[in-house]
Amino acid sequence: MPAYETQAAVGTSLLVVSANSLASLTTRDATPPASTGRSPAPFTGAATLGA
């Protein structure tokens, strides 16, 4: 098993998490809104600021 540098491992992980989040949000946008009417925007903003 090859050893990866920490920056490369973290960068790859962030890329995978970002792609997964984008796919999830795209799927969520394609479905009708829930009865609660909550928006994922505050959570998306908090996650972006936290990264």
PDB file of N, H, CA, C and O in Angstrom:
ATOM      1  N   MET A   1       0.853  -1.175   0.000  1.00  0.00           N
ATOM      2  CA  MET A   1       0.000   0.000   0.000  1.00  0.00           C
ATOM      3  C   MET A   1       0.898   1.237   0.000  1.00  0.00           C
ATOM      4  O   MET A   1       1.739   1.393   0.885  1.00  0.00           O
ATOM      5  N   PRO A   2       0.723   2.115  -0.986  1.00  0.00           N
ATOM      6  CA  PRO A   2       1.590   3.295  -1.054  1.00  0.00           C
ATOM      7  C   PRO A   2       1.247   4.308   0.034  1.00  0.00           C
ATOM      8  O   PRO A   2       0.089   4.464   0.421  1.00  0.00           O
ATOM      9  N   ALA A   3       2.260   4.976   0.505  1.00  0.00           N
ATOM     10  H   ALA A   3       3.201   4.849   0.190  1.00  0.00           H
ATOM     11  CA  ALA A   3       2.052   6.022   1.504  1.00  0.00           C
ATOM     12  C   ALA A   3       1.824   7.348   0.791  1.00  0.00           C
ATOM     13  O   ALA A   3       2.562   7.702  -0.129  1.00  0.00           O
ATOM     14  N   TYR A   4       0.812   8.069   1.213  1.00  0.00           N
ATOM     15  H   TYR A   4       0.212   7.781   1.960  1.00  0.00           H
ATOM     16  CA  TYR A   4       0.492   9.350   0.598  1.00  0.00           C
ATOM     17  C   TYR A   4       0.876  10.477   1.546  1.00  0.00           C
ATOM     18  O   TYR A   4       0.829  10.323   2.766  1.00  0.00           O
ATOM     19  N   GLU A   5       1.251  11.600   0.974  1.00  0.00           N
ATOM     20  H   GLU A   5       1.289  11.725  -0.017  1.00  0.00           H
ATOM     21  CA  GLU A   5       1.513  12.769   1.787  1.00  0.00           C
ATOM     22  C   GLU A   5       0.199  13.290   2.347  1.00  0.00           C
ATOM     23  O   GLU A   5      -0.860  13.125   1.741  1.00  0.00           O
ATOM     24  N   THR A   6       0.280  13.907   3.487  1.00  0.00           N
ATOM     25  H   THR A   6       1.140  14.041   3.979  1.00  0.00           H
ATOM     26  CA  THR A   6      -0.922  14.379   4.162  1.00  0.00           C
ATOM     27  C   THR A   6      -1.713  15.358   3.293  1.00  0.00           C
ATOM     28  O   THR A   6      -2.936  15.246   3.206  1.00  0.00           O
ATOM     29  N   GLN A   7      -1.046  16.307   2.656  1.00  0.00           N
ATOM     30  H   GLN A   7      -0.053  16.398   2.727  1.00  0.00           H
ATOM     31  CA  GLN A   7      -1.762  17.287   1.835  1.00  0.00           C
ATOM     32  C   GLN A   7      -2.491  16.617   0.680  1.00  0.00           C
ATOM     33  O   GLN A   7      -3.620  16.991   0.361  1.00  0.00           O
ATOM     34  N   ALA A   8      -1.863  15.639   0.056  1.00  0.00           N
ATOM     35  H   ALA A   8      -0.946  15.335   0.316  1.00  0.00           H
ATOM     36  CA  ALA A   8      -2.508  14.945  -1.060  1.00  0.00           C
ATOM     37  C   ALA A   8      -3.722  14.156  -0.571  1.00  0.00           C
ATOM     38  O   ALA A   8      -4.757  14.123  -1.237  1.00  0.00           O
ATOM     39  N   ALA A   9      -3.589  13.525   0.591  1.00  0.00           N
ATOM     40  H   ALA A   9      -2.748  13.552   1.131  1.00  0.00           H
ATOM     41  CA  ALA A   9      -4.699  12.746   1.137  1.00  0.00           C
ATOM     42  C   ALA A   9      -5.864  13.658   1.519  1.00  0.00           C
ATOM     43  O   ALA A   9      -7.017  13.336   1.235  1.00  0.00           O
ATOM     44  N   VAL A  10      -5.577  14.784   2.156  1.00  0.00           N
ATOM     45  H   VAL A  10      -4.640  15.046   2.387  1.00  0.00           H
ATOM     46  CA  VAL A  10      -6.625  15.718   2.553  1.00  0.00           C
ATOM     47  C   VAL A  10      -7.281  16.330   1.324  1.00  0.00           C
ATOM     48  O   VAL A  10      -8.504  16.460   1.273  1.00  0.00           O
ATOM     49  N   GLY A  11      -6.482  16.705   0.337  1.00  0.00           N
ATOM     50  H   GLY A  11      -5.489  16.599   0.378  1.00  0.00           H
ATOM     51  CA  GLY A  11      -7.029  17.280  -0.892  1.00  0.00           C
ATOM     52  C   GLY A  11      -7.940  16.308  -1.619  1.00  0.00           C
ATOM     53  O   GLY A  11      -9.002  16.691  -2.112  1.00  0.00           O
ATOM     54  N   THR A  12      -7.527  15.056  -1.685  1.00  0.00           N
ATOM     55  H   THR A  12      -6.664  14.745  -1.285  1.00  0.00           H
ATOM     56  CA  THR A  12      -8.350  14.033  -2.336  1.00  0.00           C
ATOM     57  C   THR A  12      -9.646  13.825  -1.578  1.00  0.00           C
ATOM     58  O   THR A  12     -10.712  13.696  -2.179  1.00  0.00           O
ATOM     59  N   SER A  13      -9.553  13.792  -0.258  1.00  0.00           N
ATOM     60  H   SER A  13      -8.687  13.897   0.230  1.00  0.00           H
ATOM     61  CA  SER A  13     -10.744  13.617   0.566  1.00  0.00           C
ATOM     62  C   SER A  13     -11.719  14.764   0.368  1.00  0.00           C
ATOM     63  O   SER A  13     -12.921  14.538   0.226  1.00  0.00           O
ATOM     64  N   LEU A  14     -11.216  15.991   0.355  1.00  0.00           N
ATOM     65  H   LEU A  14     -10.239  16.174   0.470  1.00  0.00           H
ATOM     66  CA  LEU A  14     -12.083  17.152   0.147  1.00  0.00           C
ATOM     67  C   LEU A  14     -12.731  17.116  -1.229  1.00  0.00           C
ATOM     68  O   LEU A  14     -13.891  17.499  -1.383  1.00  0.00           O
ATOM     69  N   LEU A  15     -11.994  16.663  -2.218  1.00  0.00           N
ATOM     70  H   LEU A  15     -11.052  16.352  -2.093  1.00  0.00           H
ATOM     71  CA  LEU A  15     -12.543  16.557  -3.568  1.00  0.00           C
ATOM     72  C   LEU A  15     -13.701  15.558  -3.599  1.00  0.00           C
ATOM     73  O   LEU A  15     -14.741  15.826  -4.201  1.00  0.00           O
ATOM     74  N   VAL A  16     -13.519  14.426  -2.958  1.00  0.00           N
ATOM     75  H   VAL A  16     -12.675  14.209  -2.469  1.00  0.00           H
ATOM     76  CA  VAL A  16     -14.569  13.397  -2.928  1.00  0.00           C
ATOM     77  C   VAL A  16     -15.790  13.898  -2.163  1.00  0.00           C
ATOM     78  O   VAL A  16     -16.920  13.692  -2.607  1.00  0.00           O
ATOM     79  N   VAL A  17     -15.584  14.545  -1.030  1.00  0.00           N
ATOM     80  H   VAL A  17     -14.666  14.712  -0.669  1.00  0.00           H
ATOM     81  CA  VAL A  17     -16.702  15.072  -0.242  1.00  0.00           C
ATOM     82  C   VAL A  17     -17.442  16.144  -1.034  1.00  0.00           C
ATOM     83  O   VAL A  17     -18.673  16.179  -1.025  1.00  0.00           O
ATOM     84  N   SER A  18     -16.707  17.018  -1.719  1.00  0.00           N
ATOM     85  H   SER A  18     -15.707  16.989  -1.726  1.00  0.00           H
ATOM     86  CA  SER A  18     -17.338  18.064  -2.522  1.00  0.00           C
ATOM     87  C   SER A  18     -18.164  17.478  -3.660  1.00  0.00           C
ATOM     88  O   SER A  18     -19.280  17.930  -3.916  1.00  0.00           O
ATOM     89  N   ALA A  19     -17.622  16.475  -4.341  1.00  0.00           N
ATOM     90  H   ALA A  19     -16.716  16.108  -4.132  1.00  0.00           H
ATOM     91  CA  ALA A  19     -18.354  15.841  -5.439  1.00  0.00           C
ATOM     92  C   ALA A  19     -19.619  15.160  -4.921  1.00  0.00           C
ATOM     93  O   ALA A  19     -20.673  15.227  -5.554  1.00  0.00           O
ATOM     94  N   ASN A  20     -19.507  14.508  -3.773  1.00  0.00           N
ATOM     95  H   ASN A  20     -18.651  14.453  -3.258  1.00  0.00           H
ATOM     96  CA  ASN A  20     -20.664  13.842  -3.188  1.00  0.00           C
ATOM     97  C   ASN A  20     -21.723  14.857  -2.778  1.00  0.00           C
ATOM     98  O   ASN A  20     -22.914  14.626  -2.983  1.00  0.00           O
ATOM     99  N   SER A  21     -21.304  15.970  -2.206  1.00  0.00           N
ATOM    100  H   SER A  21     -20.336  16.158  -2.040  1.00  0.00           H
ATOM    101  CA  SER A  21     -22.246  17.012  -1.798  1.00  0.00           C
ATOM    102  C   SER A  21     -22.941  17.626  -3.008  1.00  0.00           C
ATOM    103  O   SER A  21     -24.147  17.868  -2.982  1.00  0.00           O
ATOM    104  N   LEU A  22     -22.171  17.876  -4.070  1.00  0.00           N
ATOM    105  H   LEU A  22     -21.191  17.678  -4.091  1.00  0.00           H
ATOM    106  CA  LEU A  22     -22.753  18.435  -5.288  1.00  0.00           C
ATOM    107  C   LEU A  22     -23.788  17.484  -5.884  1.00  0.00           C
ATOM    108  O   LEU A  22     -24.862  17.912  -6.305  1.00  0.00           O
ATOM    109  N   ALA A  23     -23.464  16.207  -5.919  1.00  0.00           N
ATOM    110  H   ALA A  23     -22.591  15.859  -5.577  1.00  0.00           H
ATOM    111  CA  ALA A  23     -24.416  15.219  -6.443  1.00  0.00           C
ATOM    112  C   ALA A  23     -25.678  15.169  -5.587  1.00  0.00           C
ATOM    113  O   ALA A  23     -26.787  15.061  -6.112  1.00  0.00           O
ATOM    114  N   SER A  24     -25.511  15.246  -4.289  1.00  0.00           N
ATOM    115  H   SER A  24     -24.611  15.333  -3.862  1.00  0.00           H
ATOM    116  CA  SER A  24     -26.654  15.223  -3.384  1.00  0.00           C
ATOM    117  C   SER A  24     -27.533  16.451  -3.560  1.00  0.00           C
ATOM    118  O   SER A  24     -28.757  16.340  -3.620  1.00  0.00           O
ATOM    119  N   LEU A  25     -26.914  17.618  -3.643  1.00  0.00           N
ATOM    120  H   LEU A  25     -25.919  17.708  -3.594  1.00  0.00           H
ATOM    121  CA  LEU A  25     -27.691  18.843  -3.819  1.00  0.00           C
ATOM    122  C   LEU A  25     -28.384  18.876  -5.175  1.00  0.00           C
ATOM    123  O   LEU A  25     -29.505  19.371  -5.288  1.00  0.00           O
ATOM    124  N   THR A  26     -27.728  18.356  -6.198  1.00  0.00           N
ATOM    125  H   THR A  26     -26.817  17.954  -6.107  1.00  0.00           H
ATOM    126  CA  THR A  26     -28.343  18.304  -7.527  1.00  0.00           C
ATOM    127  C   THR A  26     -29.571  17.409  -7.499  1.00  0.00           C
ATOM    128  O   THR A  26     -30.606  17.740  -8.077  1.00  0.00           O
ATOM    129  N   THR A  27     -29.448  16.275  -6.826  1.00  0.00           N
ATOM    130  H   THR A  27     -28.607  16.006  -6.357  1.00  0.00           H
ATOM    131  CA  THR A  27     -30.580  15.351  -6.718  1.00  0.00           C
ATOM    132  C   THR A  27     -31.688  15.985  -5.896  1.00  0.00           C
ATOM    133  O   THR A  27     -32.868  15.844  -6.217  1.00  0.00           O
ATOM    134  N   ARG A  28     -31.308  16.676  -4.846  1.00  0.00           N
ATOM    135  H   ARG A  28     -30.349  16.790  -4.586  1.00  0.00           H
ATOM    136  CA  ARG A  28     -32.311  17.327  -3.995  1.00  0.00           C
ATOM    137  C   ARG A  28     -33.054  18.408  -4.766  1.00  0.00           C
ATOM    138  O   ARG A  28     -34.264  18.566  -4.599  1.00  0.00           O
ATOM    139  N   ASP A  29     -32.346  19.153  -5.607  1.00  0.00           N
ATOM    140  H   ASP A  29     -31.364  19.024  -5.743  1.00  0.00           H
ATOM    141  CA  ASP A  29     -32.987  20.197  -6.395  1.00  0.00           C
ATOM    142  C   ASP A  29     -33.949  19.628  -7.431  1.00  0.00           C
ATOM    143  O   ASP A  29     -34.881  20.310  -7.856  1.00  0.00           O
ATOM    144  N   ALA A  30     -33.726  18.389  -7.835  1.00  0.00           N
ATOM    145  H   ALA A  30     -32.968  17.835  -7.490  1.00  0.00           H
ATOM    146  CA  ALA A  30     -34.567  17.773  -8.848  1.00  0.00           C
ATOM    147  C   ALA A  30     -35.859  17.210  -8.257  1.00  0.00           C
ATOM    148  O   ALA A  30     -36.781  16.864  -8.995  1.00  0.00           O
ATOM    149  N   THR A  31     -35.928  17.119  -6.940  1.00  0.00           N
ATOM    150  H   THR A  31     -35.179  17.401  -6.340  1.00  0.00           H
ATOM    151  CA  THR A  31     -37.120  16.581  -6.293  1.00  0.00           C
ATOM    152  C   THR A  31     -37.968  17.721  -5.752  1.00  0.00           C
ATOM    153  O   THR A  31     -37.452  18.806  -5.482  1.00  0.00           O
ATOM    154  N   PRO A  32     -39.259  17.487  -5.593  1.00  0.00           N
ATOM    155  CA  PRO A  32     -40.105  18.554  -5.049  1.00  0.00           C
ATOM    156  C   PRO A  32     -39.708  18.861  -3.599  1.00  0.00           C
ATOM    157  O   PRO A  32     -39.235  17.977  -2.885  1.00  0.00           O
ATOM    158  N   PRO A  33     -39.899  20.101  -3.171  1.00  0.00           N
ATOM    159  CA  PRO A  33     -39.516  20.457  -1.805  1.00  0.00           C
ATOM    160  C   PRO A  33     -40.340  19.698  -0.771  1.00  0.00           C
ATOM    161  O   PRO A  33     -41.487  19.327  -1.022  1.00  0.00           O
ATOM    162  N   ALA A  34     -39.747  19.478   0.376  1.00  0.00           N
ATOM    163  H   ALA A  34     -38.816  19.779   0.580  1.00  0.00           H
ATOM    164  CA  ALA A  34     -40.437  18.807   1.467  1.00  0.00           C
ATOM    165  C   ALA A  34     -41.508  19.738   2.034  1.00  0.00           C
ATOM    166  O   ALA A  34     -41.506  20.941   1.770  1.00  0.00           O
ATOM    167  N   SER A  35     -42.396  19.180   2.796  1.00  0.00           N
ATOM    168  H   SER A  35     -42.398  18.204   3.011  1.00  0.00           H
ATOM    169  CA  SER A  35     -43.485  19.979   3.344  1.00  0.00           C
ATOM    170  C   SER A  35     -42.987  21.017   4.343  1.00  0.00           C
ATOM    171  O   SER A  35     -43.681  21.999   4.605  1.00  0.00           O
ATOM    172  N   THR A  36     -41.781  20.815   4.912  1.00  0.00           N
ATOM    173  H   THR A  36     -41.217  20.017   4.700  1.00  0.00           H
ATOM    174  CA  THR A  36     -41.253  21.786   5.870  1.00  0.00           C
ATOM    175  C   THR A  36     -40.747  23.036   5.173  1.00  0.00           C
ATOM    176  O   THR A  36     -40.711  24.104   5.784  1.00  0.00           O
ATOM    177  N   GLY A  37     -40.353  22.931   3.905  1.00  0.00           N
ATOM    178  H   GLY A  37     -40.381  22.063   3.409  1.00  0.00           H
ATOM    179  CA  GLY A  37     -39.896  24.080   3.146  1.00  0.00           C
ATOM    180  C   GLY A  37     -38.511  24.561   3.541  1.00  0.00           C
ATOM    181  O   GLY A  37     -38.130  25.680   3.197  1.00  0.00           O
ATOM    182  N   ARG A  38     -37.761  23.755   4.245  1.00  0.00           N
ATOM    183  H   ARG A  38     -38.070  22.846   4.524  1.00  0.00           H
ATOM    184  CA  ARG A  38     -36.418  24.157   4.658  1.00  0.00           C
ATOM    185  C   ARG A  38     -35.466  24.125   3.475  1.00  0.00           C
ATOM    186  O   ARG A  38     -35.572  23.278   2.588  1.00  0.00           O
ATOM    187  N   SER A  39     -34.550  25.052   3.485  1.00  0.00           N
ATOM    188  H   SER A  39     -34.464  25.740   4.206  1.00  0.00           H
ATOM    189  CA  SER A  39     -33.565  25.160   2.418  1.00  0.00           C
ATOM    190  C   SER A  39     -32.216  24.613   2.891  1.00  0.00           C
ATOM    191  O   SER A  39     -31.859  24.796   4.056  1.00  0.00           O
ATOM    192  N   PRO A  40     -31.459  23.947   2.014  1.00  0.00           N
ATOM    193  CA  PRO A  40     -30.138  23.458   2.402  1.00  0.00           C
ATOM    194  C   PRO A  40     -29.073  24.559   2.370  1.00  0.00           C
ATOM    195  O   PRO A  40     -27.920  24.314   2.725  1.00  0.00           O
ATOM    196  N   ALA A  41     -29.453  25.771   1.946  1.00  0.00           N
ATOM    197  H   ALA A  41     -30.390  25.971   1.658  1.00  0.00           H
ATOM    198  CA  ALA A  41     -28.475  26.856   1.795  1.00  0.00           C
ATOM    199  C   ALA A  41     -27.712  27.187   3.083  1.00  0.00           C
ATOM    200  O   ALA A  41     -26.494  27.351   3.013  1.00  0.00           O
ATOM    201  N   PRO A  42     -28.351  27.295   4.251  1.00  0.00           N
ATOM    202  CA  PRO A  42     -27.578  27.605   5.458  1.00  0.00           C
ATOM    203  C   PRO A  42     -26.541  26.527   5.791  1.00  0.00           C
ATOM    204  O   PRO A  42     -25.434  26.835   6.232  1.00  0.00           O
ATOM    205  N   PHE A  43     -26.906  25.285   5.579  1.00  0.00           N
ATOM    206  H   PHE A  43     -27.806  25.035   5.221  1.00  0.00           H
ATOM    207  CA  PHE A  43     -25.990  24.189   5.865  1.00  0.00           C
ATOM    208  C   PHE A  43     -24.848  24.161   4.851  1.00  0.00           C
ATOM    209  O   PHE A  43     -23.701  23.880   5.198  1.00  0.00           O
ATOM    210  N   THR A  44     -25.178  24.454   3.598  1.00  0.00           N
ATOM    211  H   THR A  44     -26.110  24.682   3.316  1.00  0.00           H
ATOM    212  CA  THR A  44     -24.147  24.508   2.564  1.00  0.00           C
ATOM    213  C   THR A  44     -23.159  25.642   2.860  1.00  0.00           C
ATOM    214  O   THR A  44     -21.948  25.466   2.729  1.00  0.00           O
ATOM    215  N   GLY A  45     -23.677  26.788   3.252  1.00  0.00           N
ATOM    216  H   GLY A  45     -24.661  26.931   3.358  1.00  0.00           H
ATOM    217  CA  GLY A  45     -22.826  27.922   3.590  1.00  0.00           C
ATOM    218  C   GLY A  45     -21.939  27.629   4.787  1.00  0.00           C
ATOM    219  O   GLY A  45     -20.756  27.968   4.783  1.00  0.00           O
ATOM    220  N   ALA A  46     -22.507  26.996   5.819  1.00  0.00           N
ATOM    221  H   ALA A  46     -23.468  26.721   5.822  1.00  0.00           H
ATOM    222  CA  ALA A  46     -21.728  26.670   7.017  1.00  0.00           C
ATOM    223  C   ALA A  46     -20.622  25.665   6.679  1.00  0.00           C
ATOM    224  O   ALA A  46     -19.499  25.785   7.167  1.00  0.00           O
ATOM    225  N   ALA A  47     -20.944  24.684   5.847  1.00  0.00           N
ATOM    226  H   ALA A  47     -21.857  24.587   5.450  1.00  0.00           H
ATOM    227  CA  ALA A  47     -19.943  23.687   5.459  1.00  0.00           C
ATOM    228  C   ALA A  47     -18.840  24.323   4.637  1.00  0.00           C
ATOM    229  O   ALA A  47     -17.670  23.970   4.789  1.00  0.00           O
ATOM    230  N   THR A  48     -19.200  25.260   3.765  1.00  0.00           N
ATOM    231  H   THR A  48     -20.150  25.546   3.642  1.00  0.00           H
ATOM    232  CA  THR A  48     -18.193  25.941   2.952  1.00  0.00           C
ATOM    233  C   THR A  48     -17.282  26.796   3.818  1.00  0.00           C
ATOM    234  O   THR A  48     -16.067  26.802   3.617  1.00  0.00           O
ATOM    235  N   LEU A  49     -17.841  27.508   4.766  1.00  0.00           N
ATOM    236  H   LEU A  49     -18.828  27.503   4.929  1.00  0.00           H
ATOM    237  CA  LEU A  49     -17.030  28.336   5.655  1.00  0.00           C
ATOM    238  C   LEU A  49     -16.166  27.483   6.576  1.00  0.00           C
ATOM    239  O   LEU A  49     -15.053  27.877   6.927  1.00  0.00           O
ATOM    240  N   GLY A  50     -16.671  26.322   6.967  1.00  0.00           N
ATOM    241  H   GLY A  50     -17.575  26.002   6.682  1.00  0.00           H
ATOM    242  CA  GLY A  50     -15.917  25.430   7.841  1.00  0.00           C
ATOM    243  C   GLY A  50     -14.760  24.752   7.159  1.00  0.00           C
ATOM    244  O   GLY A  50     -13.805  24.332   7.813  1.00  0.00           O
ATOM    245  N   ALA A  51     -14.835  24.640   5.835  1.00  0.00           N
ATOM    246  H   ALA A  51     -15.610  24.981   5.304  1.00  0.00           H
ATOM    247  CA  ALA A  51     -13.754  23.981   5.094  1.00  0.00           C
ATOM    248  C   ALA A  51     -12.671  24.961   4.909  1.00  0.00           C
ATOM    249  O   ALA A  51     -11.644  24.641   4.309  1.00  0.00           O
TER     250      ALA A  51
END
